[in-house]
């Protein structure tokens, strides 16, 4: 089958994290399957394309800031290699904010 390979994943945001992303709690993404997508690459893509409010509340340098939990298919990303985790088709990446107040 010809055509560009695609990597389809789902992003979800909860507990306030969605407020930084246009208040959209769930997004189905189709990424370019010709490149290797890690969480590090995904965060850069999110910052460039869908992060709408106060990036400092989500990102700190090249990673998510402390207080943002990241679950990949319901598993803590710390068990999966964090930024080095390579996204697989149909992965579900959930960002949960534990930051409240402001």
C-alpha positions in Angstrom: 0.0 0.0 0.0 1.5 3.3 -1.0 1.2 6.6 0.7 2.6 8.3 3.7 2.7 6.1 6.8 0.7 7.6 9.6 0.9 7.3 13.3 -2.4 7.7 15.0 -2.5 8.4 18.7 -4.9 9.9 21.2 -4.0 12.8 23.6 -6.2 13.4 26.6 -6.0 16.2 29.2 -7.7 16.3 32.6 -7.8 18.1 36.0 -7.1 21.4 34.4 -4.4 20.5 31.9 -7.0 20.9 29.1 -7.3 24.6 29.9 -3.9 25.1 28.4 -5.0 23.4 25.1 -8.1 25.3 24.1 -10.2 23.4 26.7 -10.3 20.3 24.5 -10.0 17.2 26.6 -9.4 14.7 23.9 -7.6 14.9 20.6 -7.0 12.2 18.0 -3.8 13.0 16.3 -2.4 11.7 13.0 1.3 12.2 12.9 3.9 11.6 10.1 4.8 8.0 10.3 8.1 8.5 8.4 9.7 9.8 11.5 10.3 8.3 14.9 8.0 9.9 17.5 9.2 10.0 21.1 7.5 11.8 23.9 10.2 14.5 23.6 9.2 15.1 19.9 5.5 15.0 20.8 6.0 17.7 23.5 7.7 20.0 20.9 4.9 19.4 18.4 2.3 20.1 21.1 4.0 23.3 22.0 4.2 24.4 18.4 0.7 23.4 17.4 -1.8 23.1 20.1 -0.6 24.7 23.3 -2.6 27.8 23.5 -2.2 29.2 27.1 0.8 29.8 29.3 3.3 27.2 28.1 5.2 27.7 31.4 2.4 25.9 33.2 2.9 22.8 31.0 6.5 22.8 30.0 9.8 23.3 31.8 12.7 23.3 29.4 12.2 20.2 27.3 9.9 18.3 29.5 6.6 18.6 31.3 6.9 20.6 34.5 6.7 19.0 37.9 3.0 18.6 38.7 1.9 17.3 35.4 1.4 13.5 35.4 1.9 11.7 32.2 0.3 8.3 31.6 0.8 6.3 28.4 -1.9 3.6 28.0 -2.6 4.0 31.8 1.0 3.4 32.7 3.2 6.0 34.4 5.6 7.3 31.8 8.4 7.0 34.4 8.2 3.3 33.9 8.4 3.6 30.1 11.5 5.8 29.7 9.8 9.2 29.9 11.0 11.5 27.0 12.6 8.6 25.2 9.5 6.5 25.0 8.7 5.8 21.3 5.1 6.3 20.5 3.2 3.3 19.0 0.1 3.3 16.9 -3.1 3.9 19.0 -1.2 4.9 22.1 -3.2 7.0 24.5 -1.2 9.7 26.2 -2.9 11.3 29.2 -1.7 14.5 30.8 -3.1 15.2 34.3 -2.5 18.5 36.1 -1.9 18.3 39.8 -1.4 22.0 40.0 -4.2 24.0 41.4 -4.7 27.6 42.3 -2.7 30.3 40.7 
